[in-house]
Amino acid sequence: MVDFGEAGAFTWTETTEQYRASPECEMTYLTFEPQEQVASGTVVFLHGFARGRSQFLDWGRQLASWGYQSVVTDLCHASPSGVDPVAGGEAIVSLLDALGIEESIIVGHSAGSMAALVTGSGSGAVVAVLGLDPVAPQEGDLAPQAQALDGQLAALYGDPGQCNSENSGRAVYDQGRALSLSLPGATHCDFEAPSNAICSLFCGGSGGPEVAVTLKRLVTSYVSWKFGNAGAGAWWTPGAEPFEALEAQGAIRR
């Protein structure tokens, strides 16, 4: 069984560009282009509230090393000056269109997981959405967007706490019958790569290297699975050897 917990075999290049989705929304995004693509789709990573693309660069590198083109972008309307997951998600739909992306998986962290629902339900290019420690918005109802993605949703959760609003995003993702797993000991910061001292100060540091490896296995295998590698789904399938091993180790909980 392929272990997605390490870096893959491919090298890649990184480019930085800007895109203006609206007068209020200019995004800087990085594209991680593997030397050889194993699938035609593109993974797009969305950061959380008051965070930035810098907290997801290592995720872009991880997926590119496995042969998947990745885009790590700013997320508009996710700052202390205002949070609007609908406007933020619609801006990402515009970015997908501008880049000519025809098949995509959206991976969103925290508040970015809500914008990911908007993008996923609003773009025909999106084949799956993965929420990382989702946090529900304080205002608005995204249940319709989640329900529109029934069969295309998954989520990974850390321990409940202040920074994930006690796992508030679970109720939203459950509206789309998301395939959900919890990672015991994981903090809100563990889902970033790299995280930083600001997150550690407010959200309790890290669950350690074991959590980091489990996250790499699950995120990378999910992307591989949804882009057509059926065998990678074993990391997400009860009864399959990789899933059962993680559960026996206490690394995941249903």
C-alpha positions in Angstrom: 0.0 0.0 0.0 1.3 3.4 -0.9 2.1 5.6 2.1 1.2 9.2 1.4 2.7 10.4 4.7 6.1 11.3 3.0 6.9 13.5 0.1 6.4 12.0 -3.4 9.0 11.4 -6.1 8.3 14.4 -8.3 10.1 17.7 -8.5 8.1 20.9 -9.2 8.3 24.6 -10.1 6.6 27.4 -8.2 5.3 30.6 -9.8 3.6 33.6 -8.2 0.9 35.7 -9.9 -2.0 38.1 -9.1 -5.6 38.0 -10.0 -8.3 40.6 -9.4 -11.7 39.0 -9.0 -13.5 42.2 -8.2 -12.6 45.8 -7.3 -12.5 44.7 -3.6 -10.7 41.4 -4.2 -7.2 41.1 -5.5 -5.5 37.7 -4.8 -1.9 36.6 -5.0 -1.7 32.9 -5.7 1.1 30.4 -6.2 1.0 27.5 -8.6 3.0 24.4 -7.9 3.6 22.6 -11.2 5.0 19.1 -11.0 7.5 17.9 -13.6 5.0 15.3 -14.5 1.3 15.4 -13.7 -0.4 12.1 -12.7 -3.9 13.7 -13.1 -5.4 16.5 -15.2 -7.0 18.2 -12.2 -5.8 21.0 -9.9 -5.9 21.2 -6.1 -6.8 24.6 -4.7 -6.0 25.4 -1.0 -7.9 28.1 0.9 -6.6 29.5 4.2 -8.6 30.3 7.3 -9.7 33.5 9.0 -7.0 36.1 9.4 -4.4 33.8 8.0 -2.7 33.7 4.5 -1.3 31.7 1.7 2.0 31.4 3.5 0.4 29.0 5.9 -0.4 26.5 3.0 2.8 26.6 0.9 4.0 23.2 2.3 0.6 21.7 1.3 1.2 22.9 -2.2 4.6 21.3 -2.2 3.4 18.1 -0.8 0.7 17.6 -3.5 3.1 18.7 -6.3 5.6 16.1 -5.1 3.0 13.5 -5.8 2.3 14.8 -9.3 -0.7 17.0 -8.6 -0.8 20.6 -9.8 -1.6 22.8 -6.8 -2.7 26.4 -6.3 -2.3 28.1 -3.0 -4.2 31.4 -3.0 -5.2 34.4 -0.9 -8.8 34.2 0.2 -10.7 37.5 0.1 -13.3 38.4 2.7 -11.7 36.3 5.4 -10.0 39.0 7.5 -10.7 40.9 10.7 -12.2 43.7 8.6 -15.0 41.4 7.4 -15.8 37.7 6.8 -18.1 36.7 3.9 -17.7 33.1 2.8 -20.1 33.6 -0.1 -18.2 36.5 -1.6 -14.9 34.7 -0.9 -16.0 31.5 -2.5 -17.4 33.3 -5.5 -14.1 35.0 -6.0 -12.4 31.5 -6.1 -15.0 30.4 -8.7 -13.8 33.4 -10.8 -10.2 32.4 -10.3 -10.9 28.8 -11.5 -12.5 30.2 -14.6 -9.7 32.7 -15.3 -7.1 29.9 -15.0 -9.1 27.6 -17.3 -9.3 24.9 -14.6 -11.7 22.2 -15.7 -11.3 19.8 -12.8 -10.5 20.8 -9.3 -10.6 19.7 -5.6 -11.0 22.5 -3.1 -9.3 22.1 0.3 -10.3 24.8 2.8 -9.2 25.3 6.4 -11.3 26.9 9.1 -13.3 29.7 7.6 -11.8 28.8 4.2 -13.8 25.5 4.5 -17.0 27.5 4.2 -15.8 29.4 1.2 -14.9 26.0 -0.3 -18.5 25.0 0.0 -19.5 28.1 -2.0 -16.9 27.4 -4.6 -17.8 23.7 -4.9 -21.5 24.3 -5.3 -20.9 27.2 -7.7 -18.4 25.8 -10.1 -18.9 22.8 -12.4 -15.2 22.2 -12.3 -15.1 21.1 -8.7 -15.2 17.3 -8.2 -14.7 17.2 -4.4 -14.3 19.5 -1.4 -12.2 18.7 1.7 -12.7 20.8 4.9 -9.8 21.0 7.3 -11.1 21.7 10.9 -14.1 23.6 9.5 -15.5 26.6 11.3 -19.1 27.7 10.7 -19.8 31.4 9.9 -21.3 33.5 12.7 -24.0 34.7 10.2 -25.6 33.1 7.3 -26.7 29.6 6.4 -24.5 27.5 4.1 -26.5 24.3 4.5 -27.8 24.6 0.9 -24.3 24.7 -0.5 -23.3 21.7 1.6 -26.4 19.8 0.5 -25.6 20.6 -3.1 -22.3 18.8 -2.6 -23.8 15.6 -1.2 -21.4 12.8 -2.2 -18.5 15.2 -2.9 -17.7 16.3 0.7 -15.2 15.2 3.3 -13.9 16.8 6.5 -11.1 16.3 9.0 -11.5 17.6 12.5 -9.1 18.5 15.4 -10.0 18.5 19.1 -12.9 20.9 19.9 -11.6 24.2 21.2 -11.8 28.0 20.9 -10.1 28.3 17.5 -12.5 25.9 15.8 -15.5 27.1 17.7 -15.9 23.7 19.3 -16.1 22.0 15.9 -18.9 24.3 14.8 -18.3 23.4 11.1 -19.3 19.8 11.6 -23.0 20.7 11.6 -22.6 22.5 8.3 -20.6 19.7 6.6 -23.0 17.1 8.0 -25.7 18.8 5.9 -23.9 17.4 2.9 -23.3 14.0 4.5 -19.6 14.6 4.5 -17.2 11.7 5.1 -15.8 12.8 8.4 -12.9 11.8 10.6 -11.5 13.3 13.8 -7.8 13.4 14.6 -7.3 13.0 18.4 -4.8 15.5 19.8 -4.8 17.7 16.6 -5.0 21.4 17.2 -6.4 24.0 14.8 -2.8 24.9 13.8 -1.9 21.4 12.8 -3.9 21.7 9.6 -1.7 24.5 8.4 1.7 23.8 6.8 3.7 25.6 7.9 1.9 27.1 10.9 3.5 29.8 13.0 3.9 31.3 16.5 0.8 33.4 16.2 -1.5 30.4 15.7 0.4 28.5 18.5 -0.2 31.4 20.9 -3.9 31.6 20.3 -4.7 28.0 19.4 -2.5 25.7 21.6 0.5 24.7 19.5 0.7 21.4 17.8 -0.3 17.8 18.3 3.1 16.7 17.2 4.8 14.9 14.3 2.4 11.9 14.4 -0.6 14.2 13.7 1.3 15.8 10.9 2.0 12.5 9.2 -1.6 11.4 9.6 -2.8 14.6 8.0 -0.4 14.2 5.1 -1.6 10.6 4.6 -5.3 11.6 4.6 -5.1 14.8 2.6 -2.8 13.4 -0.1 -4.7 10.2 -0.4 -8.0 12.0 -0.6 -6.8 14.1 -3.5 -5.4 11.0 -5.2 -8.6 9.1 -4.7 -10.9 11.8 -6.0 -8.6 12.3 -9.0 -9.1 8.7 -10.0 -6.7 6.5 -8.0 -9.2 4.1 -6.5 -6.6 2.4 -4.3 -5.9 5.6 -2.4 -9.4 5.5 -1.0 -8.3 2.7 1.3 -7.0 5.4 3.7 -10.6 6.6 4.0 -12.5 3.3 3.9 -13.5 1.4 7.1 -12.4 -2.2 6.8 -9.5 -1.4 4.5 -6.1 -2.1 5.9 -4.7 1.5 6.0 -7.8 2.8 7.6 -7.9 0.1 10.2 -4.2 0.6 11.0 -4.8 4.3 11.7 -7.8 3.6 13.8 -6.0 1.0 15.8 -3.1 3.4 16.5 -5.6 6.0 17.8 -4.6 8.4 15.0 -8.2 8.7 13.7 -11.7 8.4 15.2 -15.0 8.1 13.3 
